[in-house]
Amino acid sequence: MTPGAYDAVILAGGAARRLGGVDKPALRVGGRALLDRVLDACRGAGRTVVVGPRRPTVRPVRWAREEPPGGGPVAAVDAGVRQTTAPVVLVLSADLPFLTPGTVETLLTGLRGAEGAVLVDPDGREQPLVAAYRAEPLRREIALLATEHGGLGGLPLRLLVSELALARLQHPTASFDCDTWEDITTARARIREHGHVLDEWIAAVKAELGIDLDVDTAALLDLARDAAHGVARPAAPLTTFLVGYAAAQKGGGPEALAAATEKAAALAARWADEQ
């Protein structure tokens, strides 16, 4: 979906009672706040509205509060949607540690002819706060609920989506949310597993440094290996640092990084051949 074709609404104002009332969106998983992880996943949104108390975020967002404050998820969705203009609205909770840009793209693509596309958890339950909706039907249902119930405060989220034509999408982890300390512990352990830790670390470093760059991890690891084995072990981190510096000197970007990596890899190969 083209940039700006969707807006994002992130609900970040819950009481977090099962976490003892802590500021759940600010809890860190993999060195990054849960809210920042979700913001990174939907960075392609035209507008991003966070419904909840203001707090530091990794990128600028619009802020909104539900009426009344603490009025529940339907009131929060309404407050966020009021600040959106795109034909599609991504609606997310702020506690999704495994949400990725790829998952967001899957939701947007999954809309097709439906009024909404929601993730389904491994137990088959719909997750309406990990979903993409067409804005017009969503506004329609909000207005109908407000008329029928005299307001939106305290209404369960299922009432909002029960009349929408939904596409249901499977994903093994993206719908995992953090409601308890056990969930937080599970999330922190999972991203350190062998198959995930490197990607998670690179994503965290890029976010921390404000870098938006696709990294060819395999090429850089091969370069580090060749430098370590063909020259000396300390050559690996020094070489990758110099490659990054050289790419920056050439203006940065994937092409500059790939070119610098290729040159350094060829040098490492020639060095090793001499032995």
Protein Blocks (a to p, Z undefined) as FASTA:
>chain_A
ZZhiaccdddfkbgklmnoopafklpceehiafklmmmmmmmmpfbdcdeddddddfbdc
dddddddehiajklmmmmmmmmpcbfbdcdddfkbfkbcfklmmmmmmmnmmmfbdcddd
fkopacfklccddfklmmmmmmmmmmmnopaehpafklmmmmpccdddddfklmpccfbf
klmmmmmmmmmpmklmmmmmmmmmmmmnopacdddfklmmmmmmmmmmmmomklmmmmmm
mmmmmmmmnogajklmmmmmmmmmmmmmmmmmmZZ
